[in-house]
Amino acid sequence: MVRSLDPVLITLQQGLRQGRPLPSLLIKLRQHPQVETRRIAQKCHHHIMSGHSLSFALRPFLSSDTYLLVDTLEKRGAIDKALALVIERQRKWRQLRERCWPLFITPLVLFVGLLAISLMLKLSILPTLKTVPNLPQESLAWLEFLVRFLLRDLPILICISLTLAGLALKFHAVWVGPVRTLVDMF
């Protein structure tokens, strides 16, 4: 969802709870300091004045499941409750994203360190070890295999893992089914 939507949702939710008319709230929002918030308020005001519902006016700025929630509760006469739920959901989603960033950064830093050590092994230590007499060739072959794995295969595996983790984070809010249930248990 659009972050500029937050002031719109908060103002509408508070104003509607106080019994203020929707068009006057949107007119007030059209003077908001954020350009994007003013644009959202302008579009919503246009739809409301054209006879559409608030959920219809907010539809381009909401995910499909959030839109369905707002639309259903609006039809039941609880639009202020719907807006409060959307605001709370956005707040929790932002908190989740903020908590997840360190989970991506720490492995990335460790991976870069591992690549640096692997490059040192390949460029300076392995050539030196190859010149040492009476060194078991099995140990040297094992070390060469390890360096090759760390420099060639591990980056691919980490990129795949990060891509899957990023996709899971991006689609977590709309992901349903038995696999989601299993993932949530861990």
Disulfide bonds with the S-S distance in Angstrom:
none
